[in-house]
């Protein structure tokens, strides 16, 4: 949910992450501009979950190639960067 469906105000990264990671919370979040409550769609929630699982599998499969050094740390950071991009699409 990168923007308000009612007024079009663009959501900040913090607001987006709060909505995405309140898994069981169906309260949504009020838009500071117009006051309408916004919810994350089931499609977006499912897409984020599938991508997260795929990223974890990717880390598990590729980690032996990188060991425990800087490469492994960078490998673990890449999925989170990808999730940031996808959530803000």
N, C-alpha and C positions, 0 to 999 in steps of 0.2 A: 504494500500500500504506500507508494511513494508520494501520493498527493490526495487531497480531499476530493471525494467524488461530488461534493455539493458545490464548493466554491473554487476548487482548483488549486488551493494553497499547497505548495510543495512541503512535504514532511521532512523534518531533519533526520539525520542518521540515528540519533538517540531515540527519538519517538518511534521510528520504524523498528528498531531493535527491541524496544519495550513491548510493542505489539506482537512481534514475531515470537519472542521467547516467553510470553504468557500463555503457554500451551493450553491449559485447561480453563483459562479465563475467557469468558464470552462477553465481558462487559464492553469491550472495544475501547476506544479512546476518543475524547472530544477534540474536535478541531479548535485551536485557539482563535482562529479567524471568525468562523461562523457559528461555532458551538454545536454543530451536528456530530453525533457519535458515529465513528467509522469503525468498521470491522475488517479483519483480514479474511479474504475469501477462502473457501475450502480448497479450491484449485491451487491457490498460492501456498497454502499451508502444506498440501500434499506434495507440491513441487519442491518446496524447501526441504521437507523430510526425505524425499527420495534422493535429492542432490547431496544432502548431508550424509546419508548412508553410503552413497557411492564414493564420496570423498574419504570416508573412514576406511572403506575397503581398499581404496587406492593407496592410502597411507600404509596400511598393513602389508599390502603386496609389494610396495616399492621400498619400504624402510630398509630391508636387508641390503639393498644396493648402495645406500648412503651411510650406513653405520650410525654412530652416535655423535658425530661432530656437527659442524655448522650446516652441512648439507641436509642432515636429518631435521634440524631446526627449521631450515628454510622450507623443506618439504611439508612440514606440519603447518607452516604459516600460509602456504598457497591455498589450501581449501577454504580457509577463513576469508582470504581476499576474494576468492571466487564467489563465496556466499554473499559478501558485501555487494558485489557487482550485481548478482542475480536479484537480490532483494530490492535493490534500487532501480531495477529496470522498469 
